[in-house]
Amino acid sequence: MSTERELGEHSVAINNMQEDIEKIQGDMSDLRKKVDKMDKTLDEIKGGWKVLIVIAGVVGGAISYICNHLIK
């Protein structure tokens, strides 16, 4: 096999690898964006649950207070 042919084959292989790497980089960028979006959504959900728990605690306390004073 001649040197020129080997260089040509390696050049084609390198070009194919570069194209694959560019595709992978694009996919990774998309994945990063999706993970960031999921992270923001989970943070919002965590805050929502905390507010819901506080409201439930206040309502439960108020009902307990009212029932306790009405029973006496």
N, C-alpha and C positions, 0 to 999 in steps of 0.2 A: 504494500500500500504506500502510495506516495505521501510525502509530507504535506503537499498542497491539499490533497483530498482529506487527510486527517484534520488539517486546520479548518477546512470547510465544514466538515461534520461537527467539529467542536464548536465552531461559530454558530451553526444552526442550533445545536443543543443549548448553547449559552443564551441565544436569543429566545428560545422556547422557555427556558428557565426564568429569564427576566420577565417575560409576559405572564408566566404563572405567579411570580412574586408580586407583580403589580396587581393582578386579580386578587391575590390573598390580602394584600394591603388594603384594597378597597373593601373587601369583605370584613376585615378586622375593623376598619373605620365604621362601617355600618353597625357591626356588633357593639362597638363601644358606645355609639349613639343610643342604641336600643337599651343597653345596660344602664346608661345614665338616666334614660327616661324611666325605666323600671325602678331605679333607686329613688328618683324624685317621687314617683307614685307611692312607693312604700313609705317614704317619709311622711307624705300627706296622710296616708292611712293611719300611721302610728299616732299622729296628732289628733286625728278624728276620733280614734278609740279613746284617747285620754280625755277628750272633752265629753264623750258619751259616758264614760265611767264617772266623771265628776258630776254630771247632770243626774245620773241614776242615783248616786250617793246622796245628793241634795234632796231629790224627790223622795227617796226612801226614808231619809231622816225626817222630812216634813210629815210624811204619812205616819211614821212611828210616833212622832210628837203629838199629832192630832189624835191618833187612836189611843194613846196613853192617857191623854187628858179627857177624852170623851168617856172612857171606861170608868174612871174614878167617880 
